C-alpha cells in the first residue's frame, strides 16, 4: 500500500510500505476513506521538531473496518468508523473521567501512519466509534475533521466554558481555531471574536459564526478585544496556535475570572508566574479528549446540523501529498484533503 513519510525538513515522499496486520487481540484494520494534513504535522515538516530518520505522519482518520482482532466487540468488518489521534482503552479511570487522550494505556496514532491507504488501530473498542450507517460521500471530510480538528476545537470551547450569553475570543485562524468558532456557535455563545489577518479565513470564520474580526496581534490585538468588551476582555478565549505570543495574547484578552481553553501544541511557551497569578484566569487544555466527544459530533454531522468539512479548502490526489504540505506551510490552504484512487 501507499503511505506518506517525512524524510526531513520539507522532504515528503509517498512510499510503498507493507500492509498493516493484526498484531494484538484488540486491533482493528481499517481502509481509510481519505487522509489529510494537520497543522501540527508542520512542526516536523518545517524542521522545528527535528527528524533524524524517516518518520510516519498523520493522526486523523476515518474509514471502513476490514478486520478485527479476537478481543474486539464493539466494531465489526463493514462498519464505518471514526477514531481519535490517541488510541485509548476506554476503561481506565482517566478514560471514565472523560479524558481518553490521557488514558494510562494510550497509544499515539501518529506512530501508525494515518496518511496511508490502510491503518491498524490498537485498542479498537475504546478508540473507534461507528456511524449509524455508511455515510454519504460528501460527509467524509466532516467525519475526518471530527477525528482531530473538530474534536480539538470543540474541546477548546468546552475547556473555556463557552456557553449562552458569553463573549468568546479565538486566537488562531487555522482549522482548529475555525472549528473552535463553529463549536462556540453551537454551544450558544452570544458574541464570537475571530483573530485573523487572512480574508478567506475571515470569511469562513463568519460562516461558522464569528460576529467580529480582529486583525491586530499581540498587545494591539488584546487592546482591540478590550475595546470590544467595554474594557473587560472575553469571558472565554480559545488558544489554537501553541506559541508564546498566542498564549500570552489569549491570557491577556480574557477578563478576570474568565477561562482560556488552550489546544495549540506548545512550543517554547513560558508564562510569567506573576502575570498568571494576577490575571485571575482559569487555564485548561492540552491534548483534546476527542474520543469522549465523538458520539455527539458524529450525530451532528450525520444529521447535517454542522458541516466542519468546510475547512478542507484544498483537495489533492494522495500521491501529491508533498504539495498538500507545501500549500499548508505557505498558507495557501487552511487544510488539505488527500483522496485515494477510486476502485
Beta strands, then each sheet from edge to edge (+ up, - down):
strand 1: 2-8
strand 2: 11-16
strand 3: 28-32
strand 4: 35-36
strand 5: 55-56
strand 6: 62-68
strand 7: 80-82
strand 8: 86-87
strand 9: 107-108
strand 10: 118-121
strand 11: 129-130
strand 12: 167-171
strand 13: 191-195
strand 14: 212-214
strand 15: 234-239
strand 16: 254-262
strand 17: 282-285
strand 18: 314-317
strand 19: 336-339
sheet 1: 2+ 1- 5+
sheet 2: 10+ 3- 6+ 7- 11+
sheet 3: 4+ 19- 18-
sheet 4: 8+ 9-
sheet 5: 14+ 13+ 12+ 15+ 16+ 17+
end
